[in-house]
């Protein structure tokens, strides 16, 4: 890939000068690289070097800036001016794009000291010149000509040239061969006895932007002979990477001969039959060349009126057949003469249009007068607009003439508009009243004609008189206008709203109660108006029923209808009972339940204050297990009765105790076959003397075991306790001499007897009973290793080979009678009842 260099810098400044710095070097002082305003000082050449991939473009950037200090007014650009930069000349294969064409010179910059550091000598406003080098196959160089123009501090226009030398070095970035795109295997048809020329399209793509050429043998367009030919292709990119591929071309002959076409023959009848003649079509085959054809019926036959199909056939040497057909038609082809109107114009009589009648006629040279057929028919209803009528006349031979003409149906009649006479309406609000009115229009053509009125029906009309104008326009643009007057007036008094039902107030003391109520009045025009009621809201009303009378009047003097409602003060509130805790939960202390000493219930009346409470169960009663409802009540002086209830729940949530009996000790270890019997357990419970207890998890197999004792009472309370113990495997030291273990091959003579000696220990106790041994097995194994058994059999014992315990030597002895099979290898395994096993390997000689 092309490498984009970091920006170089091209500085325009000082004596209105152009300075070029390439390759990212620091800008030199103006005296070294400046061209003065008089144009006498030459411009130093700077170079830009680029490394690029063969066949790929490369990009670099150059920065153009202006110096901020100088040695005189003619050597410094004017404050606040602009320096214009251009690219008047570029070598072929190089392009330059400028981010912009002007540099803005800051205000007051020329007064800065010439001794400033280099980083402070150029303005922050720069132009980025992007240099693009087109794809190259070899190293080379070119140049870019820059120019600038501006005004110096003395007010003199200055300009000058500058150039940048550009060199590029080609490096090999590509080691990947191109990707070939070849046709699939092709099957083509032979075009001659030599076969067929076969064109094909191949291409190659590469990481480089240029697609490398592809060469194939045979090449595209070559003549391929009959059968299958392999085409071998390859492509080499600019870096010398080569890709190869192939496909096949198969040439075959499956195409029938091509037979020439004979044009259909049409003749005017000359009698009952007519003779027709033609030249037989020629035939040509890509392989066999010119061939003869045969037609049925043959040329010169006589034909009746109508159409007859002629079929011509040909066959090539490979059995491919071709055919062609044409028709011979004998008919009467002269059509009748048809006469119709030029056009018809009619006025619409309804929305459907208008019924229109017209005249059409036809005559034939053979048949005489012919009745034409027209669509739509004369007398039909034609819609608004233009309708084309199509007419056709046919003679006895089926020859037809057709013509058409337009019928125009128009609508030029305006609608009939109906509006009301003058209207009066009562105001419904301060803005007046919404007045709806009917305005309709009838049109001979349009079923629905919109009527537009101003103001529109349903609009709010102000109090007073308003003129309304209505217009109706049909779809054809015919228009009718009418007008009328709407008068809005206010003659309605306010409406008073008081409580609909008697106001019921509960007494708050012996004197009765303060009663607040809401009475409002609303006028359609004035909105809310003042209401006067006696007695007023907020007065103290004594016990009993009292009448309240309310009046209101609007700003135009319209009085409201007087409103009356009643206020009743009464005492219907029962004392309020309070419960401190509900439900009361108590834990059972025995089979009968629990004693509850106090229910925590009190009562207060709004008028009488504290009152006494009585309950259907006395405090200190014994409550059985479960939930019991206690009902309490209190009565005030006027007989209002208050009630409440609470639940007393007696529960048993205490789990039973557990006592172990017998079994393995917690944390103990026991040898296999020496584990104590399973333990039992007992449960104790304060409420349930019949609580149960069971032990699970007991076992005698090797490994760890956990015993779990579970106790449960009739309330479902459960307690558990656990014990753990371990069953240990027996121990053995392997076979004793003369047998070696640990993968060592024991070499013995086939047919000899081998004594297999070993010991077993259950913990520290040695086992002496042969019942501790589960099995002795032998199996053939590979002599190369101690691999898997090929065939395992039980060791048989006879006479002196029986398993026994030697009490004197303190060990088990099993004599193994080896097979008489020299060169065979065996594996002998002893397995104890607990699964402990010991093995040895034997090679027979």
Secondary structure, DSSP 8 states (H G I E B T S, - for coil): -------EEEEEETTTEEEEE-TT-----HHHH---TTS-S----EEEEEEEETTS-EEEEEEEE-BS--SSGGGSB-TT-EEEEEEEEE-TTEEEEES-SEEE--TT-TTS-TTS-GGGSB-S--EEEEEEE---SS-EEEEEEEEEEEEBTTS-EEEEEEEEEEEEEEE----S--EEE----EEEE--BTTBEE-----EEE-SSSS---EEEES-TT-EE-SEEEEEEEEEE-TT--EEEEEEEEEEE-----EE-----EEEE--SSEEE-------EEETTTEEE--EEES-TT-EEESEEEEEEEEEE-TTS-EEEEEEEEEEE-----EEE--SEEEEE--BTTBEE-----EEEETTTEEE--EEES-TT-EE-SEEEEEEEEEE-TT--EEEEEEEEEEE-----EEEE-S-EEEE--BTTBEE----EEEE-SS-S---EEEES-TT-EE-SEEEEEEEEEE-TT--EEEEEEEEEEE-----EEE--SS-EEEE-SBTTBEE-----EEEETTTEEE--EEES-TT-EE-SEEEEEEEE-B-TT--B---EEEEEEEE-----EEEESSSSEEEE--BTTBEE-----EEEEETTTEEE--EESS-TT-EE-SEEEEEEEEEE-TT--EEEEEEEEEEE-----EEEEESSS-TTEEEETT------EEEEE-SS-TT-EEEEE----SSEEEEEEEEEE-TT--EEEEEEEEEEE--B-----TT---TT-EEEE-TT-EEEEEE--EETTEE---GGGEEEEEEEEE-TTSS---SEEEE----GGG--EEETTTTEEEEEEE--S-TT-EEEEEEEETTS-EEEEEEEE-
